[in-house]
Amino acid sequence: MDEIFPRESAERPQPFTGERLTSALSGQTQIEHYHRYLFARALCGDLDVLDVASGEGYGSAQLAQVARSVVGVEYDHETVQSAQSNFPRPNLTFMQGDARDLPFADASVDAVVSFETIEHFDRQEDFVSEVFRVLRPDGRFIVSTPDREVYSPPGSTPNPFHVRELTRAEFIALLHRHFANVAILTQRPMLGSVLLTDTPTAAAPLVFERLGQTRFTRGTTLPNAPYLVAVASNAPLPALPDSLFIDRSDLDTDSLAAETLRAQRDEANHRAAAAEAEKNAANDRAAAAEAERNVLAGSLRQFLRAYWPRLKRHLFG
């Protein structure tokens, strides 16, 4: 084990809306996003880094563990404020900005990181041009996007937050218009088990995949990956390693813990609803008592106005 380091997570996460990942979401999507940032972390040691579409800020904070400086740029002002409050680090700042018009000087950073961003807007060429402009001559661009042909095959439900998805060929061509060297890695989240030999082998791997509850497939390659991760630069690229993200060791315990949390959440919601109902009933009772007091007060005023003069004349002449 080469290194142990903390997992960055917001203490006060924003609610998950589908537009950007927050710490309120777990499962496969969280694994995808953390793996990309951890991969980038290994390439950003002692560099000045710009994280475009930094969102909640947990990824920028992971990069700041090793980078000389990190600036997270996010389009939404409220999200920027949330990130700044959740991740106060001496070498980390957050600011509002547009990915297609970056508020930075030419050749001002060593690396630009941007994951699952480019498909969310138009003018994609402007975005890559801006990245090229702010990078130093030997800087690198670490970027990911869904592969449209795998992520959104014909007949699938489109992602409502995506404006234009790219195919693998379109993505590579876009990067090559600005960078001489482009290396592509494919990413496919999965849950399973790994059997590895003690010594290197030339034998093709055996890959099994469960299809529903009744069938398995067998092959020698991984199924198609829905995500593309690229490293682009005009400088020669280092040899990029394969990367594994191992998330959990006891799925049964995790599912039981999740069920316990759901039960606790449901019970808390039930208690909150009961308390709200009791508060509303108390308010109704108070309103009824107030109405009754008003009726009595009105009757007394009416009595005094109508009968008090007569009573005075009768008593005092």
PAFI-938124 format. One record per residue: x, y, z of N, C-alpha, C in turn; residue in three letters. Coordinates in steps of 0.2 Angstrom, whole numbers, padded with zeros to 4 digits. Each point is the difference from the previous one (the first is absolute). Layout:
// PAFI-938124
   n.x   n.y   n.z  ca.x  ca.y  ca.z   c.x   c.y   c.z resn
     X     Y     Z     X     Y     Z     X     Y     Z  ALA
...
// end
This chain:
// PAFI-938124
   n.x   n.y   n.z  ca.x  ca.y  ca.z   c.x   c.y   c.z resn
  0004 -0006  0000 -0004  0006  0000  0004  0006  0000  MET
  0000  0004 -0005  0004  0006 -0001 -0002  0006  0004  ASP
 -0006  0001  0001 -0003  0006  0003 -0007 -0001  0002  GLU
 -0001  0003  0006 -0007  0001  0003 -0001  0007  0000  ILE
 -0006  0002 -0002 -0002  0007  0000 -0007  0001  0001  PHE
 -0003  0006  0002 -0007  0000  0002 -0004  0001 -0006  PRO
 -0006 -0003  0001 -0005  0002 -0005 -0004  0006  0001  ARG
  0000  0005 -0005 -0003  0006  0001 -0008  0000 -0001  GLU
 -0003  0002  0004 -0008  0000  0000 -0003  0006  0003  SER
 -0005  0003 -0003 -0003  0006  0003 -0003 -0001  0007  ALA
  0001  0004  0005 -0004 -0001  0006 -0007  0002 -0001  GLU
 -0001  0005 -0004 -0007  0003 -0001 -0002 -0001 -0008  ARG
 -0001 -0006 -0002 -0001 -0001 -0007 -0006  0003 -0003  PRO
  0000  0002 -0006 -0006  0003 -0003 -0004 -0006 -0002  GLN
 -0007  0001 -0001 -0004 -0005 -0003  0002 -0002 -0007  PRO
 -0001 -0007 -0001  0001 -0002 -0007 -0005  0001 -0005  PHE
  0001  0004 -0005 -0005  0001 -0005  0000 -0003 -0006  THR
  0006 -0004 -0002  0002 -0003 -0006  0004  0004 -0004  GLY
  0001  0007  0001  0004  0004 -0003  0008 -0001  0001  GLU
  0001  0000  0007  0007 -0001  0002  0000 -0005  0006  ARG
  0006 -0004  0001  0000 -0005  0005  0001  0004  0007  LEU
 -0003 -0002  0005  0001  0002  0007  0001 -0005  0005  THR
  0002  0001  0006  0002 -0005  0005 -0007 -0003  0002  SER
 -0006  0003 -0002 -0006 -0003  0002 -0001 -0007 -0004  ALA
  0003 -0001 -0005 -0001 -0006 -0005  0006 -0005  0001  LEU
 -0002 -0006  0000  0005 -0005  0001 -0001 -0005 -0006  SER
  0003 -0006  0001 -0001 -0005 -0006  0005  0001 -0006  GLY
 -0002 -0003 -0005  0004  0000 -0006  0002  0007 -0003  GLN
 -0004  0005  0000  0002  0006 -0002  0005  0003  0004  THR
  0000 -0001  0007  0005  0003  0004  0007 -0004 -0001  GLN
  0000 -0006 -0001  0006 -0004 -0002  0003  0003 -0006  ILE
 -0004  0001 -0006  0002  0003 -0006  0004  0006  0001  GLU
 -0003  0005  0004  0003  0006  0000  0006  0000  0005  HIS
  0000 -0003  0005  0006 -0001  0005  0006 -0003 -0004  TYR
 -0002 -0005 -0004  0006 -0004 -0003  0003  0005 -0005  HIS
 -0003  0004 -0004  0003  0005 -0005  0004  0005  0004  ARG
 -0002  0003  0006  0004  0004  0003  0006 -0003  0003  TYR
 -0001 -0006  0003  0006 -0003  0003  0005 -0002 -0006  LEU
 -0002 -0001 -0006  0005 -0001 -0005  0003  0006 -0002  PHE
 -0003  0006  0000  0003  0006 -0002  0004  0002  0006  ALA
 -0001 -0001  0006  0004  0001  0006  0007 -0002 -0001  ARG
  0000 -0006 -0003  0007 -0003 -0001  0004  0003 -0005  ALA
 -0003  0004 -0004  0003  0004 -0006  0001  0007  0002  LEU
 -0002  0003  0006  0000  0007  0001  0005  0002  0006  CYS
  0004 -0004  0002  0005  0001  0006  0004  0006 -0002  GLY
  0000  0005  0005  0004  0006  0000 -0002  0005 -0006  ASP
 -0006 -0001 -0003 -0002  0004 -0006 -0005  0006  0002  LEU
  0000  0005 -0004 -0006  0005  0001 -0006 -0003 -0005  ASP
 -0005 -0001  0004 -0006 -0004 -0004 -0006  0004  0000  VAL
 -0004  0000 -0005 -0006  0003 -0001 -0005 -0006 -0001  LEU
 -0005  0000  0004 -0006 -0005  0000 -0006  0003 -0003  ASP
 -0002 -0001 -0006 -0005  0003 -0003 -0007 -0004  0001  VAL
 -0005  0004  0002 -0006 -0003  0002  0001 -0004  0007  ALA
  0003  0003  0005  0002 -0003  0006 -0006 -0002  0004  SER
 -0006  0002 -0001 -0006 -0002  0004  0001  0001  0007  GLY
 -0002 -0005  0004  0000  0000  0007  0007  0001  0003  GLU
  0006 -0001 -0004  0006  0001  0002  0004 -0006  0003  GLY
 -0003 -0006  0001  0004 -0005  0003  0006 -0002 -0004  TYR
 -0001  0000 -0007  0005 -0002 -0004  0006  0005  0000  GLY
 -0001  0006  0000  0005  0005  0000  0004 -0001  0007  SER
 -0004 -0001  0005  0004 -0002  0006  0004 -0006  0000  ALA
 -0002 -0005 -0003  0004 -0006 -0001  0007  0002 -0004  GLN
 -0001  0004 -0005  0006  0003 -0004  0005  0004  0004  LEU
 -0004  0004  0004  0004  0005  0005  0005 -0004  0005  ALA
 -0002 -0006  0001  0005 -0004  0004  0007 -0001 -0002  GLN
  0001  0000 -0007  0006 -0001 -0003  0002  0006 -0004  VAL
 -0004  0004 -0003  0002  0006 -0004  0003  0006  0003  ALA
  0003  0004 -0003  0003  0006  0003 -0006  0005  0001  ARG
 -0005  0000 -0005 -0005  0005  0001 -0006 -0003 -0004  SER
 -0006  0001  0002 -0006 -0002 -0004 -0005  0005  0001  VAL
 -0003  0002 -0006 -0006  0004 -0001 -0006 -0003 -0003  VAL
 -0005 -0001  0004 -0006 -0003 -0003 -0005  0006 -0003  GLY
 -0002 -0001 -0006 -0004  0004 -0004 -0007 -0003 -0001  VAL
 -0005  0003  0002 -0007 -0002  0000 -0005  0005 -0003  GLU
 -0004 -0002 -0004 -0005  0005 -0003 -0005  0003  0005  TYR
 -0002 -0004  0005 -0005  0002  0005  0003  0003  0006  ASP
 -0003  0006  0001  0003  0004  0006 -0001 -0003  0006  HIS
 -0006 -0003  0002 -0002 -0003  0006  0005 -0006  0001  GLU
  0001 -0004 -0005  0004 -0006  0001  0007  0002  0001  THR
  0003  0006 -0003  0006  0002  0002  0001  0002  0007  VAL
 -0005  0003  0003  0000  0002  0007  0000 -0006  0005  GLN
 -0004 -0005 -0002  0000 -0006  0004  0006 -0004  0000  SER
  0004  0000 -0006  0006 -0003 -0001  0005  0003  0005  ALA
  0000  0007  0000  0005  0004  0003 -0001 -0001  0008  GLN
 -0006 -0001  0002 -0001 -0001  0007  0001 -0007  0002  SER
 -0001 -0005 -0004  0002 -0007  0001  0007 -0002  0000  ASN
  0004  0003 -0004  0007 -0002 -0001  0005  0006  0001  PHE
  0000  0003  0006  0005  0005  0001  0007 -0003  0000  PRO
  0004  0001 -0005  0007 -0002  0000  0005  0005 -0002  ARG
  0006  0001  0002  0004  0005 -0001  0002  0001 -0008  PRO
  0000 -0006 -0003  0002  0000 -0008 -0006 -0001 -0004  ASN
 -0006  0001  0002 -0006 -0001 -0004 -0005  0006  0001  LEU
 -0002  0002 -0006 -0005  0005  0000 -0005 -0002 -0006  THR
 -0006  0003  0001 -0006 -0001 -0005 -0002  0007 -0002  PHE
 -0002  0000 -0007 -0003  0006 -0003 -0005 -0001 -0005  MET
 -0004  0004 -0001 -0005  0000 -0005  0003  0001 -0007  GLN
 -0002 -0004 -0005  0002  0002 -0007 -0003 -0005 -0005  GLY
  0001  0002 -0006 -0003 -0004 -0006  0006 -0004 -0003  ASP
 -0001 -0007 -0001  0005 -0004 -0003  0002  0002 -0007  ALA
 -0004  0004 -0003  0001  0002 -0007  0003  0007  0000  ARG
  0001  0003  0006  0003  0007  0000  0004  0000  0007  ASP
  0005 -0004  0001  0004 -0001  0006  0003  0007  0003  LEU
 -0001  0002  0006  0002  0006  0002  0008 -0001  0003  PRO
  0004 -0002 -0005  0007 -0001  0002  0005  0003 -0006  PHE
  0006  0002  0002  0004  0002 -0005  0003 -0005 -0004  ALA
  0003  0001 -0006  0003 -0005 -0004  0006 -0003  0004  ASP
  0000 -0007 -0002  0006 -0004  0003  0001  0001  0007  ALA
 -0006 -0001  0004  0001  0002  0007 -0001 -0007  0005  SER
 -0001 -0005 -0003 -0001 -0007  0004  0004 -0005 -0004  VAL
  0002 -0005  0004  0003 -0006 -0002 -0005 -0006 -0002  ASP
 -0006  0000  0002 -0004 -0005 -0001 -0008  0002  0000  ALA
 -0004 -0002 -0004 -0007  0002  0000 -0003 -0007  0001  VAL
 -0005 -0001  0005 -0004 -0006  0001 -0007  0002 -0001  VAL
 -0004 -0004 -0004 -0007  0001 -0001 -0003 -0006 -0002  SER
 -0004 -0002  0005 -0004 -0007 -0001 -0007  0001 -0001  PHE
 -0003 -0003 -0005 -0007  0000 -0002 -0003  0007  0000  GLU
  0004  0004 -0004 -0002  0007 -0001 -0002  0002 -0007  THR
  0004 -0002 -0005 -0001  0002 -0007 -0006 -0002 -0003  ILE
 -0004 -0005  0003 -0006 -0002 -0003 -0006  0004  0002  GLU
  0002  0005  0005 -0006  0004  0003 -0001  0006 -0003  HIS
  0004  0002 -0005 -0001  0007 -0004  0002 -0001 -0007  PHE
 -0002  0005 -0004  0002  0001 -0007  0006  0004  0000  ASP
  0003  0002 -0006  0006  0003 -0001  0006 -0004  0004  ARG
  0000 -0006 -0002  0005 -0005  0003  0007  0002 -0002  GLN
  0000  0002 -0006  0007  0002 -0003  0003  0006  0004  GLU
 -0005  0005  0002  0003  0005  0004  0003 -0002  0007  ASP
 -0003 -0005  0003  0002 -0003  0006  0007 -0002 -0001  PHE
  0001 -0005 -0005  0007 -0003  0000  0005  0006 -0002  VAL
 -0002  0005 -0004  0004  0005 -0002  0002  0004  0006  SER
 -0004  0001  0005  0001  0004  0006  0005 -0004  0004  GLU
 -0001 -0007  0001  0004 -0004  0003  0007  0000 -0002  VAL
  0001  0000 -0007  0007  0001 -0003  0003  0006  0001  PHE
 -0004  0006  0000  0002  0006  0002  0003  0001  0007  ARG
 -0003 -0003  0005  0002  0001  0007  0006 -0004  0002  VAL
  0001 -0006 -0004  0005 -0005  0001  0007  0003 -0002  LEU
  0005 -0002  0005  0007  0002 -0002  0002 -0005 -0006  ARG
  0005  0002 -0003  0002 -0004 -0006  0000 -0008  0000  PRO
  0003 -0002  0006  0000 -0007  0001 -0006 -0003  0005  ASP
 -0005  0004  0001 -0005 -0002  0004 -0004 -0005 -0003  GLY
 -0005 -0003  0004 -0004 -0006 -0002 -0007  0001  0002  ARG
 -0004 -0002 -0004 -0008  0000  0001 -0002 -0007  0002  PHE
 -0003 -0001  0005 -0003 -0006  0003 -0008  0001  0000  ILE
 -0003 -0004 -0005 -0007  0002 -0001 -0004 -0007 -0001  VAL
 -0006  0000  0001 -0005 -0006 -0001 -0006  0002 -0003  SER
 -0003 -0004 -0003 -0007  0001 -0003 -0003 -0007 -0002  THR
 -0007  0000  0000 -0003 -0007 -0002  0001 -0001 -0007  PRO
  0001 -0006 -0002  0000 -0003 -0007 -0007  0000 -0002  ASP
 -0002  0004 -0005 -0007  0000 -0002 -0002 -0007 -0002  ARG
  0004 -0003 -0004 -0002 -0006 -0003 -0002 -0006  0005  GLU
  0003  0001  0006 -0001 -0005  0005 -0004  0002  0006  VAL
  0001  0007  0001 -0004  0003  0006 -0008  0001 -0002  TYR
 -0001  0002 -0007 -0006  0002 -0002 -0002 -0004 -0007  SER
  0000 -0007  0001 -0002 -0003 -0006 -0007  0001 -0003  PRO
 -0001 -0001 -0006 -0007  0001 -0003 -0006 -0003  0005  PRO
 -0005  0004  0001 -0005 -0003  0004  0000  0001  0008  GLY
  0006  0003  0002  0001  0001  0007 -0003  0007  0002  SER
 -0001  0001  0006 -0002  0006  0003  0005  0006  0000  THR
  0000  0005 -0004  0005  0005  0001  0001  0003  0006  PRO
  0006  0002  0002  0002  0004  0006 -0003  0007 -0001  ASN
 -0005  0002  0004 -0002  0007 -0001  0005  0006  0001  PRO
  0005 -0002  0004  0005  0006  0001  0006  0000 -0005  PHE
  0000 -0005 -0005  0005  0000 -0005 -0003  0004 -0006  HIS
  0004  0005 -0003 -0001  0004 -0006  0002 -0004 -0006  VAL
  0006 -0002  0000  0003 -0004 -0006  0005 -0005  0003  ARG
 -0001 -0006 -0001  0005 -0005  0001  0004 -0002 -0006  GLU
  0006 -0002  0001  0005 -0002 -0005  0001 -0007 -0001  LEU
  0001 -0002 -0006  0003 -0007 -0001  0007  0000  0002  THR
  0003 -0006  0001  0007 -0001  0001  0004  0004 -0006  ARG
 -0002 -0001 -0006  0004  0003 -0005  0000  0007  0000  ALA
 -0006  0003  0001 -0001  0007  0001  0004  0003  0006  GLU
  0000 -0003  0005  0003  0002  0006  0008  0001 -0001  PHE
  0003 -0006 -0003  0007  0000 -0002  0002  0005 -0005  ILE
 -0005  0001 -0005  0002  0005 -0005  0000  0007  0003  ALA
 -0005  0002  0004  0000  0006  0003  0006  0002  0004  LEU
  0003 -0005  0004  0006  0001  0004  0006  0001 -0005  LEU
  0000 -0004 -0005  0006  0000 -0005  0000  0007 -0003  HIS
 -0005  0003 -0001  0000  0007 -0003  0004  0005  0004  ARG
  0001 -0002  0006  0004  0005  0004  0006 -0003  0004  HIS
  0000 -0007  0000  0006 -0003  0004  0003 -0006 -0005  PHE
  0007  0000  0000  0003 -0005 -0004 -0001 -0007  0002  ALA
  0000 -0001  0007  0000 -0006  0003 -0006 -0001  0004  ASN
 -0004 -0006 -0001 -0006 -0001  0003  0000 -0008  0002  VAL
 -0001 -0001  0006 -0001 -0007  0002 -0007 -0001  0003  ALA
 -0003 -0006 -0001 -0006 -0001  0002 -0001 -0006  0004  ILE
 -0003  0000  0006 -0002 -0005  0004 -0008 -0001  0000  LEU
 -0002 -0006  0001 -0007 -0001  0000 -0002 -0002  0007  THR
 -0006  0002  0002 -0002 -0001  0007 -0007 -0003  0000  GLN
  0000 -0006  0004 -0007 -0003  0001  0000 -0002  0007  ARG
 -0005  0003  0004 -0001 -0002  0007 -0003 -0007  0000  PRO
  0003 -0003  0005 -0003 -0007  0001  0001 -0002  0007  MET
 -0004 -0006  0002  0000 -0003  0006  0001 -0007  0000  LEU
  0005 -0003  0003  0002 -0007 -0001  0006 -0002  0004  GLY
  0004 -0005 -0003  0005 -0003  0003  0006 -0001 -0005  SER
  0006  0000  0002  0006  0000 -0004  0004 -0006  0002  VAL
  0002 -0004 -0005  0005 -0006  0001  0006  0002 -0004  LEU
  0006  0000  0004  0006  0002 -0004  0005 -0005  0001  LEU
  0004 -0002 -0005  0005 -0005  0001  0006  0003  0004  THR
  0004 -0004  0003  0006  0002  0003  0006  0003 -0004  ASP
  0000 -0003 -0006  0005  0001 -0005 -0003  0003 -0007  THR
  0003  0004 -0003 -0002  0003 -0007 -0002 -0006 -0004  PRO
 -0006  0001 -0004 -0002 -0005 -0005 -0002  0003 -0006  THR
  0001 -0004 -0006 -0002  0002 -0006 -0007 -0002 -0002  ALA
 -0003 -0004  0005 -0007 -0003 -0001 -0005  0006  0000  ALA
 -0005  0000 -0005 -0005  0005  0000 -0004 -0001  0007  ALA
 -0003  0006  0002 -0004 -0001  0006 -0007 -0003 -0001  PRO
 -0002 -0003  0005 -0007 -0002  0000 -0005  0005  0003  LEU
 -0004  0003 -0003 -0005  0005  0002 -0007 -0003  0000  VAL
 -0003  0000  0006 -0007 -0002  0001 -0004  0006  0002  PHE
 -0006  0000 -0003 -0005  0006  0001 -0007 -0003  0002  GLU
 -0003  0002  0005 -0007 -0003  0001 -0005  0005 -0003  ARG
 -0004 -0004 -0004 -0006  0004 -0003 -0006 -0002  0003  LEU
 -0002  0005  0004 -0006 -0001  0004  0000 -0006  0005  GLY
 -0005 -0003  0002  0000 -0005  0005  0001 -0007 -0003  GLN
  0000 -0001 -0006  0000 -0007 -0003  0006 -0002 -0004  THR
  0004  0005 -0002  0005 -0002 -0006  0007  0004  0002  ARG
  0005 -0004 -0003  0007  0003  0000  0003  0000 -0007  PHE
  0004  0005 -0001  0004  0000 -0006  0007 -0002  0001  THR
  0004 -0002 -0005  0007 -0002  0001  0004  0003 -0006  ARG
  0005  0004  0001  0004  0003 -0005  0007  0001  0002  GLY
  0004  0003 -0004  0007  0001  0002  0002  0008  0000  THR
 -0005  0004 -0001  0000  0007  0001 -0005  0003  0004  THR
  0001  0006  0003 -0005  0003  0004 -0006  0003 -0005  LEU
 -0006  0000  0002 -0005  0003 -0004  0001  0007 -0002  PRO
 -0003  0003 -0004  0001  0007 -0003  0000  0005  0006  ASN
  0004  0004  0000  0001  0005  0006 -0004  0006 -0002  ALA
 -0004  0003  0004 -0004  0006 -0002  0003  0007  0001  PRO
  0006  0000  0003  0004  0006  0001  0007  0000 -0003  TYR
  0002  0006 -0002  0007  0000 -0003  0003  0005  0004  LEU
  0006 -0001  0002  0005  0004  0004  0006  0001 -0004  VAL
  0002  0007 -0001  0005  0001 -0005  0005  0005  0004  ALA
  0007 -0001 -0002  0005  0004  0002  0003  0003 -0006  VAL
  0000  0006 -0001  0002  0004 -0006  0006  0005  0002  ALA
  0005  0000 -0005  0005  0005  0002  0004  0001 -0007  SER
  0004  0006 -0001  0004  0000 -0005  0007 -0002  0002  ASN
  0001 -0002  0006  0006 -0003  0002 -0001 -0007  0000  ALA
  0006 -0004  0000 -0001 -0008  0000 -0004 -0002  0007  PRO
 -0004 -0005 -0001 -0004 -0002  0006  0004 -0006  0003  LEU
  0000  0000  0007  0003 -0006  0003 -0005 -0006 -0001  PRO
  0003 -0006  0001 -0003 -0006 -0001 -0006  0000  0006  ALA
 -0006 -0001 -0003 -0006  0001  0005 -0001 -0007  0002  LEU
 -0001 -0001  0007 -0002 -0007  0002 -0007 -0002  0000  PRO
 -0002 -0006  0000 -0006 -0002  0001 -0002  0002  0007  ASP
 -0006  0000  0002 -0002  0003  0007 -0006 -0004  0002  SER
  0000 -0002  0006 -0006 -0004  0003 -0002  0004  0006  LEU
 -0007  0001  0001 -0002  0003  0006 -0004 -0005  0004  PHE
  0002 -0002  0006 -0003 -0005  0004 -0004  0003  0006  ILE
 -0007  0000  0000 -0004  0004  0004 -0002 -0003  0006  ASP
 -0001 -0007  0000 -0003 -0003  0006  0002 -0007  0000  ARG
 -0001 -0003  0007  0003 -0007  0001 -0006 -0004  0002  SER
 -0006  0003  0002 -0005 -0004  0003 -0007  0002 -0002  ASP
 -0002 -0002 -0006 -0006  0003 -0003 -0006 -0002  0004  LEU
  0000 -0006  0003 -0006 -0001  0005 -0001  0004  0005  ASP
  0006  0002  0004  0000  0004  0005 -0002  0007 -0002  THR
  0002  0002 -0006 -0001  0007 -0003 -0008  0000 -0001  ASP
 -0003 -0005 -0003 -0007  0000 -0002 -0004  0000  0007  SER
  0002 -0003  0005 -0004  0000  0006  0001  0007  0003  LEU
  0006  0003  0000  0001  0006  0003 -0005  0005 -0004  ALA
  0000  0000 -0006 -0004  0004 -0004 -0007 -0001  0002  ALA
 -0003 -0006  0001 -0007 -0001  0001 -0001  0003  0007  GLU
  0005 -0001  0005 -0001  0003  0007 -0001  0008 -0001  THR
  0005  0003 -0004 -0001  0007 -0001 -0006  0002 -0003  LEU
 -0003 -0004 -0005 -0006  0002 -0003 -0006 -0001  0006  ARG
  0000 -0005  0004 -0005 -0001  0005  0001  0006  0005  ALA
  0006  0002  0002  0001  0006  0004 -0003  0006 -0003  GLN
  0001  0001 -0006 -0002  0006 -0004 -0008  0000  0000  ARG
 -0003 -0006 -0001 -0007  0000 -0001 -0003  0001  0007  ASP
  0003 -0003  0005 -0003  0002  0007  0001  0007  0002  GLU
  0006  0003 -0002  0001  0007  0002 -0005  0004 -0004  ALA
 -0002 -0002 -0007 -0005  0004 -0003 -0007 -0001  0003  ASN
 -0001 -0006  0002 -0007 -0001  0003  0000  0004  0007  HIS
  0005  0000  0004  0000  0005  0006 -0001  0007 -0002  ARG
  0004  0002 -0005 -0001  0007 -0002 -0007  0002 -0003  ALA
 -0003 -0005 -0004 -0007  0001 -0002 -0005  0000  0006  ALA
  0001 -0004  0005 -0004  0000  0005  0000  0006  0004  ALA
  0007  0003  0001  0001  0006  0004 -0003  0006 -0004  ALA
  0000  0000 -0007 -0003  0005 -0004 -0007  0000  0001  GLU
 -0003 -0006  0000 -0008 -0001  0000 -0002  0003  0007  ALA
  0004 -0002  0005 -0002  0002  0007  0001  0008  0001  GLU
  0005  0003 -0004  0001  0007  0000 -0006  0003 -0003  LYS
 -0002 -0003 -0006 -0006  0003 -0004 -0006  0000  0004  ASN
 -0001 -0006  0004 -0006 -0001  0004  0000  0006  0006  ALA
  0006  0001  0003  0000  0005  0005 -0001  0007 -0003  ALA
  0002  0001 -0006 -0001  0006 -0003 -0008  0001 -0001  ASN
 -0003 -0005 -0002 -0007  0000 -0002 -0004  0001  0007  ASP
  0002 -0003  0005 -0003  0001  0007  0001  0007  0002  ARG
  0006  0003 -0001  0001  0007  0002 -0004  0005 -0004  ALA
 -0001 -0002 -0007 -0004  0004 -0004 -0007  0000  0002  ALA
 -0003 -0006  0002 -0007  0000  0002 -0001  0003  0006  ALA
  0005  0000  0005 -0001  0003  0007  0000  0008 -0002  ALA
  0005  0002 -0004  0000  0007 -0002 -0007  0003 -0003  GLU
 -0002 -0004 -0004 -0007  0001 -0004 -0005  0001  0006  ALA
  0000 -0005  0004 -0005  0000  0006  0000  0006  0004  GLU
  0007  0002  0002  0001  0006  0004 -0003  0006 -0004  ARG
  0001  0001 -0007 -0002  0005 -0004 -0007  0001  0000  ASN
 -0004 -0006  0000 -0007  0000  0000 -0003  0003  0006  VAL
  0003 -0003  0006 -0002  0003  0006  0001  0007  0001  LEU
  0006  0002 -0002  0002  0007  0001 -0005  0004 -0005  ALA
 -0002 -0002 -0006 -0004  0004 -0004 -0007  0000  0003  GLY
 -0002 -0006  0003 -0007  0000  0004  0000  0005  0005  SER
  0005  0001  0004  0001  0004  0006 -0001  0008 -0003  LEU
  0004  0001 -0005  0000  0007 -0003 -0007  0002 -0002  ARG
 -0003 -0005 -0004 -0007  0001 -0002 -0005  0001  0006  GLN
  0001 -0004  0005 -0004  0001  0006  0001  0007  0003  PHE
  0006  0002  0001  0001  0007  0003 -0002  0005 -0005  LEU
  0001  0000 -0006 -0003  0005 -0005 -0007  0001  0001  ARG
 -0004 -0006  0000 -0007  0000 -0001 -0004  0001  0007  ALA
  0003 -0003  0005 -0004  0000  0006  0003  0005  0006  TYR
  0006  0001  0000  0003  0004  0005 -0003  0007  0001  TRP
 -0001  0004 -0006 -0004  0006  0001 -0007  0000  0003  PRO
 -0004 -0005 -0002 -0006 -0002  0004  0000 -0001  0007  ARG
  0005 -0004  0001  0001 -0002  0008  0002  0006  0004  LEU
  0004  0004 -0003  0002  0006  0004 -0006  0005  0001  LYS
 -0004  0001 -0005 -0006  0004  0000 -0005 -0003  0006  ARG
  0000 -0007  0000 -0005 -0003  0004  0003  0001  0007  HIS
  0007 -0001  0001  0002  0000  0007  0001  0007  0003  LEU
  0002  0005 -0005  0002  0007  0003 -0005  0005 -0003  PHE
 -0005 -0002 -0004 -0005  0005 -0002  0002  0004 -0006  GLY
// end
